[in-house]
Each structure stands twice: as structure tokens, then as C-alpha cells.
Amino acid sequence: MTCLIDVDTVSKVIKKEKIIDSISCSFEENRIYGLLGRNGAGKTTLMKMMTGQSLPTEGDILINGQSPFDNPTVQSQICFIKESGNFKETMKIKDIIKFAPAYYPNLNKDFALELIETFKLPAHKKVSQLSKGMVSALGISIGIASRAPLTIFDEPYIGMDAAARQTFYDLLLEDYTIHPRTIILSTHLIDEVSNLFQDVYLIDEGKLTLSENIDNLKERSFALKGKKEEILPLLQHVQVLKETAFIGEYTATIYDKDMQLPSLPPTIEKKSLSLQNLMVLLTDQKKEERV
């Protein structure tokens, strides 16, 4: 089963506060998406609606043409691994794997057991006896092995060290290559995982402010360094994210969404921008004045 998600003018109000504000977007089958934004931007709220755990206040979310809310057929095709609270504290790891296919019909139990061994998790122990990192590794193992047509990870690696996180990224990409599906990954460790993304959605204060293919995004965001009088005339049709001047050298960090920047003279240096740096600048609450 493939998974096509349509989010149509969706808003969510919680306790009279608009958490999601008229978001429209779509998620195609067999692609890996980065869902990015600062804490409190509305990412988790949107994911809860996409997985049928909550209803929009306005608008519609359809998965393969059906609402996921109170829809067992659609929800059986979804695996949502959250930051915490994925499993009952009293259950043992081996029992979670035993009963997981009842919730995730595509789950490969043998593969799940392989992942448990890879992360060196004690199958006989209860969730309550595990460290935070082990609980996260358990969630990641179930998420990858579920092979659900829609698999969502929301900050899934709390307590995991850098080596364990890299193992997660490698395993996810390896299994996705063999068993493609729609994967949405929400994370603050953007540069660690940016090589996985094919598309990026950025939510800022409940609104979708960026929807871009990752290759286009990298090509259209960069910093220009040189003489101010040479760079300023080039900035008329681009979004200037940051400007600095130091000892006579001027730097403008820009997002050239419509590819309007003309050819650069050899005296201007063009430097690429990391995805994490770009996301920080795009959601910066401070409005800097021109230098």
C-alpha cells in the first residue's frame, strides 16, 4: 500500500490558541521529508493530526483519500514514533516485538530482533527498567522494522549518543532503499540527518513558511562575502537573512528562492550554507537592521 497525504487548509486551536494556522501541503509516496521548526512551532500537533490522534479545527487531512481519524484501516498503515510514551512501561521488549504486528501489519519480526541486537537491548527487561537511550533505540527499532507506508519519527533519539544516532540514520536509509515508503522525520539535529532528506517543510509559529526540495534549497541559500558596494546591488530580488560587516568586509547571507541572483564578479566569494544554519536564520525572531 502506498501513502499519499494531503493537508488542505488545516488549522488547530487548542485552549483558544491557534497552534496550526491554515497549512496546506502534501507528502508524496516513497520520499523522506524533514519537518523542521523551533520548539512550539506546531510540528508535533500537525503530526498528531496526520496520524489520526487529533482532529483539525478547520480543514482536512486525507491519507489515500480517507481521514485517518477513527479509521483503523488507515491507521494500520501508519507508524508514529514519538519522543516518549510509545510503549507501556510494564511490557518487556520481547513482548512488544511479539505483539507489534497487531498494530503494524507490515512489521518484520526477525528484522526487529536484529535491530534489538544491534542496539544491544535486553529483550527480557521491561520498558520501565531501560535507560532513556534504550527506550529511544526500542522506538527506532520498531519504527524501522514496521515498514509502515507512512512512518513518522518525532525527535526519536532522546538519550542516544552520537554513535547510536548515526547507526539509526544508516539503518533507516538502508532499509528505505530496499523497502521505500513515506518517511517524515522531525528533528533539531538537522545537520546530522540532512543527507537523508529529499524534501524539507519548515513550520514557524504555526504556519508553513518553506516547502522545498533539498537540492534546490542547498543551491538557493548561501553567503556572499566581499565589498559592500559590490554586493548590495545584487540583493534587490533575494531574501536577505543576515548581514554583517567586519574590518571593511561585508557578508550577506541570502535565500534566493526564485533564482534571481545575477552572475557574480570574481571579487565576491560565495559560500554554501548548512541546512541547520539556514533554518535558524529563517526562523530568527530578531529582525536585523541593515548594516
The 8 nearest C-alpha neighbors of each residue, nearest first, counted from 0:
[[1, 148, 2, 76, 147, 180, 63, 149],
 [2, 0, 148, 28, 3, 180, 29, 63],
 [1, 3, 28, 148, 63, 149, 4, 181],
 [2, 4, 27, 63, 28, 62, 26, 1],
 [5, 3, 62, 26, 25, 61, 2, 63],
 [4, 6, 25, 61, 60, 7, 24, 62],
 [5, 7, 60, 23, 24, 25, 59, 9],
 [6, 8, 23, 59, 9, 58, 5, 60],
 [9, 7, 21, 23, 58, 22, 6, 10],
 [8, 10, 58, 21, 22, 57, 7, 59],
 [11, 9, 20, 19, 21, 57, 56, 55],
 [10, 12, 56, 19, 55, 18, 17, 13],
 [11, 13, 17, 16, 18, 15, 56, 14],
 [12, 14, 16, 15, 17, 11, 18, 56],
 [13, 15, 16, 12, 17, 18, 11, 56],
 [16, 14, 13, 12, 17, 18, 11, 56],
 [17, 15, 13, 12, 14, 18, 11, 19],
 [18, 16, 12, 19, 11, 20, 13, 15],
 [17, 19, 205, 11, 41, 12, 16, 20],
 [20, 18, 205, 10, 11, 17, 41, 206],
 [19, 21, 10, 205, 206, 22, 17, 18],
 [22, 20, 8, 9, 10, 23, 19, 206],
 [23, 21, 8, 9, 20, 207, 206, 10],
 [22, 24, 7, 8, 6, 9, 21, 25],
 [25, 23, 6, 5, 22, 7, 26, 210],
 [26, 24, 5, 4, 6, 27, 23, 3],
 [25, 27, 4, 3, 5, 28, 24, 181],
 [28, 26, 3, 30, 25, 29, 4, 181],
 [27, 29, 181, 2, 3, 30, 1, 180],
 [30, 28, 180, 181, 179, 27, 31, 182],
 [29, 31, 181, 28, 182, 32, 27, 197],
 [32, 30, 182, 196, 197, 183, 181, 198],
 [33, 31, 183, 198, 196, 199, 197, 182],
 [32, 34, 199, 184, 196, 185, 35, 183],
 [35, 33, 185, 200, 184, 201, 199, 32],
 [34, 36, 201, 185, 33, 200, 202, 186],
 [37, 35, 202, 201, 40, 203, 38, 42],
 [36, 38, 40, 39, 203, 35, 282, 187],
 [37, 39, 40, 36, 41, 42, 187, 203],
 [38, 40, 41, 37, 204, 42, 36, 18],
 [39, 41, 204, 203, 205, 37, 38, 36],
 [42, 40, 205, 44, 39, 18, 43, 19],
 [43, 41, 45, 44, 40, 46, 202, 34],
 [44, 42, 46, 45, 41, 47, 153, 185],
 [45, 43, 47, 41, 42, 46, 48, 18],
 [44, 46, 48, 42, 43, 47, 49, 41],
 [47, 45, 49, 43, 48, 44, 50, 42],
 [48, 46, 52, 44, 50, 45, 49, 53],
 [47, 49, 53, 51, 45, 46, 50, 54],
 [48, 50, 46, 47, 51, 45, 60, 67],
 [51, 49, 47, 48, 52, 67, 46, 77],
 [50, 52, 68, 67, 48, 53, 49, 47],
 [53, 51, 47, 50, 48, 68, 54, 49],
 [52, 54, 48, 51, 47, 55, 68, 50],
 [53, 55, 48, 56, 68, 51, 52, 11],
 [56, 54, 57, 11, 10, 9, 58, 48],
 [55, 57, 11, 10, 12, 54, 58, 9],
 [58, 56, 10, 55, 9, 11, 59, 8],
 [59, 57, 9, 8, 7, 55, 10, 56],
 [58, 60, 7, 9, 6, 61, 55, 8],
 [59, 61, 6, 5, 66, 7, 49, 62],
 [62, 60, 66, 65, 64, 5, 4, 63],
 [61, 63, 4, 65, 64, 3, 66, 67],
 [62, 64, 3, 65, 2, 61, 4, 1],
 [63, 65, 61, 62, 66, 3, 5, 4],
 [66, 64, 61, 62, 63, 67, 73, 60],
 [65, 67, 61, 68, 60, 62, 70, 64],
 [68, 66, 51, 70, 73, 50, 74, 65],
 [67, 69, 51, 70, 66, 52, 54, 53],
 [70, 68, 71, 67, 51, 66, 74, 52],
 [69, 71, 67, 68, 72, 73, 74, 66],
 [72, 70, 74, 73, 75, 69, 67, 68],
 [73, 71, 75, 70, 74, 76, 67, 69],
 [72, 74, 75, 76, 71, 67, 70, 77],
 [73, 75, 71, 77, 76, 72, 70, 67],
 [76, 74, 73, 72, 77, 103, 71, 102],
 [75, 77, 74, 147, 73, 148, 149, 103],
 [78, 76, 149, 74, 147, 75, 150, 79],
 [77, 79, 150, 147, 151, 142, 149, 80],
 [80, 78, 151, 150, 152, 81, 77, 50],
 [81, 79, 152, 138, 151, 153, 142, 78],
 [80, 82, 153, 83, 155, 152, 79, 85],
 [81, 83, 155, 154, 153, 157, 80, 156],
 [84, 82, 81, 85, 135, 155, 80, 134],
 [83, 85, 86, 81, 82, 87, 88, 80],
 [84, 86, 83, 81, 80, 138, 87, 82],
 [87, 85, 84, 88, 126, 90, 95, 138],
 [88, 86, 89, 90, 126, 85, 84, 127],
 [87, 89, 127, 126, 90, 86, 125, 91],
 [88, 90, 87, 125, 126, 127, 91, 86],
 [91, 89, 125, 87, 88, 126, 94, 92],
 [90, 92, 125, 124, 94, 93, 123, 126],
 [91, 93, 122, 95, 94, 125, 124, 123],
 [92, 94, 122, 96, 95, 91, 97, 123],
 [95, 93, 97, 91, 96, 92, 98, 90],
 [96, 94, 92, 98, 97, 93, 99, 91],
 [95, 97, 99, 93, 94, 98, 92, 108],
 [98, 96, 94, 95, 99, 93, 100, 108],
 [97, 99, 95, 96, 100, 101, 94, 102],
 [98, 100, 96, 101, 102, 95, 97, 103],
 [101, 99, 103, 104, 102, 106, 98, 105],
 [100, 102, 99, 98, 103, 104, 75, 97],
 [103, 101, 100, 99, 75, 104, 98, 78],
 [102, 104, 100, 106, 105, 145, 101, 75],
 [105, 103, 100, 106, 101, 102, 75, 145],
 [106, 104, 103, 146, 145, 147, 107, 100],
 [105, 107, 145, 144, 103, 104, 100, 146],
 [106, 108, 110, 109, 144, 111, 105, 145],
 [109, 107, 111, 110, 106, 112, 96, 144],
 [110, 108, 112, 111, 107, 113, 144, 114],
 [109, 111, 113, 107, 112, 108, 144, 114],
 [112, 110, 108, 114, 144, 113, 109, 140],
 [111, 113, 115, 109, 110, 114, 108, 116],
 [114, 112, 110, 116, 111, 115, 117, 109],
 [113, 115, 117, 111, 116, 112, 140, 118],
 [114, 116, 112, 118, 120, 113, 117, 119],
 [115, 117, 119, 113, 114, 118, 120, 112],
 [116, 118, 114, 119, 115, 113, 120, 112],
 [117, 119, 115, 116, 120, 114, 136, 163],
 [120, 118, 116, 117, 115, 121, 114, 133],
 [119, 121, 115, 118, 122, 116, 133, 137],
 [122, 120, 123, 124, 119, 92, 115, 116],
 [121, 123, 92, 93, 124, 120, 91, 115],
 [124, 122, 121, 91, 93, 92, 125, 94],
 [125, 123, 91, 122, 121, 92, 128, 126],
 [124, 126, 91, 90, 127, 128, 89, 92],
 [125, 127, 88, 128, 129, 90, 91, 89],
 [126, 128, 88, 125, 129, 89, 90, 124],
 [129, 127, 125, 126, 124, 130, 88, 89],
 [130, 128, 126, 127, 133, 134, 131, 125],
 [129, 131, 133, 132, 134, 128, 158, 127],
 [132, 130, 158, 134, 133, 135, 157, 129],
 [131, 133, 158, 159, 135, 130, 134, 157],
 [132, 134, 136, 130, 135, 131, 129, 137],
 [135, 133, 137, 131, 136, 132, 129, 130],
 [134, 136, 132, 138, 156, 133, 137, 155],
 [135, 137, 133, 139, 138, 134, 140, 132],
 [138, 136, 134, 140, 135, 139, 133, 141],
 [139, 137, 135, 141, 136, 140, 142, 80],
 [138, 140, 142, 136, 137, 141, 143, 135],
 [141, 139, 137, 143, 138, 142, 114, 111],
 [142, 140, 144, 138, 139, 143, 145, 111],
 [143, 141, 139, 145, 140, 144, 138, 80],
 [142, 144, 140, 145, 141, 146, 139, 171],
 [143, 145, 141, 111, 146, 106, 107, 142],
 [146, 106, 144, 147, 142, 143, 141, 105],
 [147, 145, 144, 105, 106, 143, 148, 178],
 [146, 148, 145, 149, 76, 77, 150, 78],
 [149, 147, 180, 2, 76, 1, 181, 150],
 [150, 148, 77, 181, 147, 182, 2, 76],
 [149, 151, 78, 182, 147, 77, 79, 181],
 [152, 150, 183, 79, 182, 184, 80, 78],
 [151, 153, 184, 80, 155, 81, 79, 185],
 [152, 154, 81, 185, 155, 82, 184, 80],
 [155, 153, 186, 82, 185, 156, 152, 81],
 [156, 154, 82, 153, 152, 81, 135, 157],
 [155, 157, 135, 159, 154, 158, 164, 132],
 [158, 156, 159, 132, 135, 155, 131, 82],
 [157, 159, 132, 131, 156, 160, 135, 133],
 [160, 158, 132, 156, 157, 163, 164, 161],
 [159, 161, 163, 162, 164, 158, 132, 156],
 [162, 160, 164, 163, 165, 159, 166, 191],
 [163, 161, 165, 164, 160, 166, 159, 167],
 [164, 162, 166, 160, 165, 161, 159, 167],
 [165, 163, 167, 161, 166, 162, 159, 160],
 [164, 166, 168, 162, 167, 163, 169, 161],
 [165, 167, 163, 169, 164, 168, 170, 162],
 [166, 168, 164, 170, 165, 169, 171, 163],
 [169, 167, 165, 171, 166, 170, 172, 164],
 [170, 168, 166, 172, 167, 171, 173, 165],
 [169, 171, 173, 167, 172, 168, 166, 174],
 [172, 170, 168, 174, 169, 173, 175, 167],
 [171, 173, 175, 169, 170, 174, 176, 168],
 [174, 172, 170, 176, 171, 175, 169, 177],
 [173, 175, 177, 176, 171, 172, 178, 170],
 [176, 174, 179, 178, 172, 177, 173, 171],
 [175, 177, 173, 174, 178, 179, 172, 171],
 [176, 178, 174, 175, 179, 173, 172, 180],
 [177, 179, 175, 176, 174, 180, 146, 173],
 [180, 178, 175, 29, 176, 177, 181, 174],
 [181, 179, 29, 148, 28, 182, 149, 30],
 [180, 182, 29, 149, 30, 28, 148, 31],
 [183, 181, 31, 150, 151, 149, 32, 180],
 [184, 182, 151, 32, 31, 33, 152, 150],
 [183, 185, 152, 33, 151, 34, 153, 32],
 [186, 184, 34, 153, 35, 154, 33, 152],
 [185, 187, 154, 188, 189, 184, 35, 153],
 [186, 188, 189, 185, 35, 154, 37, 36],
 [189, 187, 186, 191, 190, 192, 275, 193],
 [188, 190, 275, 187, 191, 192, 193, 186],
 [189, 191, 193, 192, 275, 188, 274, 273],
 [192, 190, 189, 188, 193, 194, 165, 168],
 [191, 193, 190, 194, 189, 195, 188, 168],
 [192, 194, 190, 195, 196, 189, 191, 274],
 [193, 195, 192, 196, 191, 190, 197, 213],
 [196, 194, 193, 192, 197, 31, 172, 168],
 [197, 195, 31, 193, 32, 198, 194, 33],
 [196, 198, 213, 31, 32, 212, 30, 195],
 [199, 197, 212, 32, 213, 196, 211, 33],
 [198, 200, 33, 211, 32, 210, 34, 213],
 [201, 199, 210, 34, 209, 35, 33, 202],
 [202, 200, 35, 209, 36, 208, 207, 34],
 [203, 201, 207, 36, 206, 208, 40, 205],
 [202, 204, 40, 206, 205, 36, 282, 208],
 [205, 203, 40, 206, 202, 41, 39, 18],
 [204, 206, 19, 41, 20, 18, 40, 203],
 [207, 205, 20, 203, 202, 204, 208, 22],
 [206, 208, 202, 22, 209, 201, 203, 205],
 [209, 207, 201, 202, 206, 203, 210, 200],
 [208, 210, 201, 200, 207, 211, 202, 199],
 [211, 209, 200, 199, 201, 208, 212, 198],
 [212, 210, 199, 198, 213, 216, 209, 200],
 [211, 213, 198, 215, 214, 197, 216, 199],
 [212, 214, 216, 198, 197, 215, 211, 199],
 [215, 213, 217, 216, 212, 218, 197, 198],
 [216, 214, 218, 212, 213, 217, 219, 211],
 [215, 217, 213, 219, 214, 218, 211, 212],
 [218, 216, 214, 215, 219, 220, 213, 272],
 [217, 219, 215, 216, 220, 214, 221, 271],
 [220, 218, 255, 216, 217, 254, 256, 215],
 [221, 219, 254, 217, 253, 218, 272, 255],
 [220, 222, 271, 272, 270, 253, 252, 219],
 [223, 221, 252, 270, 251, 269, 253, 271],
 [224, 222, 269, 251, 250, 268, 252, 270],
 [225, 223, 250, 268, 267, 249, 222, 269],
 [226, 224, 267, 249, 248, 227, 268, 250],
 [225, 227, 229, 228, 249, 248, 230, 224],
 [226, 228, 230, 249, 229, 231, 225, 248],
 [227, 229, 226, 230, 231, 232, 225, 249],
 [230, 228, 227, 226, 231, 232, 225, 233],
 [229, 231, 227, 233, 232, 228, 226, 225],
 [230, 232, 233, 234, 228, 227, 229, 235],
 [233, 231, 234, 230, 235, 229, 228, 227],
 [232, 234, 231, 230, 235, 260, 261, 229],
 [235, 233, 237, 231, 232, 236, 230, 239],
 [234, 236, 233, 237, 232, 231, 238, 260],
 [237, 235, 234, 259, 238, 260, 233, 255],
 [238, 236, 255, 234, 235, 239, 254, 253],
 [239, 237, 254, 253, 240, 255, 236, 256],
 [238, 240, 253, 241, 252, 237, 254, 251],
 [241, 239, 253, 252, 280, 238, 281, 254],
 [240, 242, 252, 239, 251, 243, 287, 253],
 [241, 243, 251, 250, 290, 252, 289, 244],
 [244, 242, 250, 249, 290, 251, 245, 241],
 [245, 243, 249, 248, 250, 247, 246, 290],
 [244, 246, 248, 247, 249, 243, 250, 290],
 [247, 245, 248, 244, 249, 243, 226, 225],
 [246, 248, 245, 244, 249, 226, 227, 225],
 [249, 247, 245, 244, 246, 225, 226, 250],
 [248, 250, 244, 227, 225, 226, 224, 243],
 [251, 249, 224, 243, 223, 242, 244, 252],
 [252, 250, 242, 223, 222, 241, 253, 224],
 [251, 253, 222, 241, 240, 221, 239, 223],
 [254, 252, 239, 240, 238, 221, 220, 222],
 [253, 255, 220, 238, 219, 256, 237, 239],
 [256, 254, 219, 237, 258, 257, 220, 253],
 [255, 257, 258, 254, 219, 237, 238, 259],
 [256, 258, 259, 255, 237, 219, 236, 260],
 [259, 257, 255, 256, 260, 219, 237, 261],
 [258, 260, 257, 236, 261, 255, 237, 256],
 [259, 261, 258, 233, 262, 255, 237, 236],
 [262, 260, 259, 263, 233, 258, 234, 264],
 [263, 261, 264, 260, 233, 265, 259, 267],
 [262, 264, 261, 265, 267, 266, 260, 268],
 [263, 265, 266, 267, 262, 229, 268, 261],
 [266, 264, 267, 263, 268, 262, 269, 225],
 [265, 267, 264, 268, 225, 263, 226, 229],
 [268, 266, 225, 265, 224, 264, 263, 223],
 [267, 269, 224, 223, 225, 270, 266, 265],
 [268, 270, 223, 222, 267, 224, 221, 271],
 [271, 269, 222, 221, 223, 268, 272, 224],
 [270, 272, 221, 222, 273, 269, 220, 217],
 [273, 271, 221, 220, 274, 277, 270, 276],
 [272, 274, 276, 275, 277, 271, 190, 217],
 [273, 275, 277, 276, 278, 190, 272, 189],
 [276, 274, 278, 189, 277, 273, 190, 279],
 [275, 277, 279, 273, 274, 278, 280, 272],
 [276, 278, 274, 280, 275, 279, 281, 273],
 [279, 277, 281, 275, 280, 276, 274, 282],
 [280, 278, 276, 282, 277, 281, 283, 275],
 [279, 281, 283, 277, 282, 278, 240, 276],
 [282, 280, 278, 279, 283, 277, 240, 208],
 [283, 281, 279, 280, 284, 278, 203, 37],
 [284, 282, 280, 285, 281, 279, 286, 278],
 [283, 285, 282, 286, 280, 281, 287, 279],
 [286, 284, 283, 287, 282, 280, 288, 241],
 [285, 287, 284, 288, 283, 240, 241, 289],
 [288, 286, 285, 289, 241, 242, 240, 290],
 [287, 289, 290, 286, 242, 241, 285, 243],
 [288, 290, 287, 242, 241, 243, 239, 286],
 [289, 242, 243, 288, 244, 287, 249, 241]]
